Amino acid sequence: MSTALSLPRATPNAGAPVLHSIVESIGHTPLVRLHLPGVPAGVELWGKCEWWNPGGSVKDRTALSIVSE
């Protein structure tokens, strides 16, 4: 008996914008609403998806600014 979690397959551009350059994604890190046990009613908890940054760093915007100048 398998206990593996079955996740839906991702479809290309499932609600995500199509970007012409990876640079366009800098500064637009997505947020995800978190539903965690123990969070009081009426409280919204959000997480920032830093791993979605093109360089894999929270410093992408800073680096872009330095390179652009």
SVG drawing of the C-alpha trace seen along z (x, -y; Angstrom):
<svg xmlns="http://www.w3.org/2000/svg" viewBox="-12 -54 39 56">
<polyline fill="none" stroke="black" stroke-width="0.4" points="0.0,0.0 1.5,-3.3 1.2,-6.3 2.7,-8.8 1.0,-12.1 -0.7,-12.6 -0.3,-16.1 -2.0,-17.6 0.2,-18.1 1.3,-21.6 0.2,-23.0 2.2,-25.5 1.2,-29.1 -1.5,-28.0 -2.5,-31.6 1.1,-32.9 2.1,-35.7 4.3,-35.0 7.6,-37.0 9.8,-38.2 12.9,-38.2 13.9,-36.7 14.7,-40.3 10.9,-41.0 10.4,-38.6 12.7,-40.5 10.7,-42.4 7.5,-40.4 8.0,-37.5 4.7,-35.8 2.9,-35.5 1.1,-32.4 -1.7,-32.3 -0.8,-29.8 -3.4,-27.8 -1.7,-26.5 -3.1,-24.9 -3.0,-27.1 -3.5,-30.4 -6.3,-32.3 -9.5,-32.9 -9.5,-36.1 -5.7,-36.1 -4.3,-35.9 -0.8,-34.4 1.1,-34.9 4.5,-33.5 6.8,-35.1 8.2,-32.6 11.8,-33.7 12.9,-30.5 11.0,-31.9 13.6,-34.7 15.5,-34.1 18.9,-34.2 17.6,-32.2 18.4,-35.1 16.6,-37.8 19.2,-40.2 18.0,-40.0 16.6,-43.5 19.8,-44.9 21.9,-43.1 19.7,-44.3 20.0,-47.9 23.8,-47.7 24.2,-46.1 21.7,-48.6 23.7,-51.6"/>
</svg>
